Amino acid sequence: MNVEWQLAIGWIVLSGLAGFILMGFDKRRARGRGRRVPERTFFTLALLGGAFGILAGSSMFRHKTLKASFIGVILLSTVLWVVALAELARLLGFPFA
């Protein structure tokens, strides 16, 4: 696997992990009536690569699943990242081929 793919996969994994953890943290805060994480933070992280982790965290923690506007933005970010990764695969070839 070339360096570009290693960096891309590493970035997606780390930002996804951050998104997943942030969803769990916000859910805990929501239950405890603490200070919440602004949605803008989730949206920014999703656009930076954390969309996959945010989606997984939303599902696992059952957090913000009924808020259509939130899920819509996160799904759009996920689609953008899938397209970006597909384009990277087109340019560099598949990482495990």
Long-range contacts (C-beta under 8 A, 24 or more apart in sequence): 1-95, 1-96, 2-92, 2-95, 4-88, 4-92, 5-88, 5-92, 5-95, 8-85, 8-88, 9-95, 11-49, 12-49, 12-52, 12-81, 12-85, 15-45, 15-48, 15-49, 15-50, 15-53, 16-49, 16-50, 16-51, 16-52, 16-53, 16-54, 16-56, 17-53, 18-45, 18-50, 18-53, 19-45, 19-46, 19-50, 19-51, 19-52, 19-53, 19-54, 19-56, 19-57, 20-53, 20-54, 20-56, 20-57, 20-60, 21-53, 21-57, 22-50, 22-54, 22-57, 23-53, 23-54, 23-57, 23-58, 23-60, 23-61, 23-63, 23-64, 24-57, 24-60, 24-61, 24-63, 26-63, 27-61, 27-62, 27-63, 30-63, 39-70, 42-70, 42-74, 43-73, 43-74, 43-77, 46-73, 46-74, 46-77, 46-78, 47-77, 47-80, 49-81, 51-77, 51-78, 51-80, 51-81, 52-78, 52-81
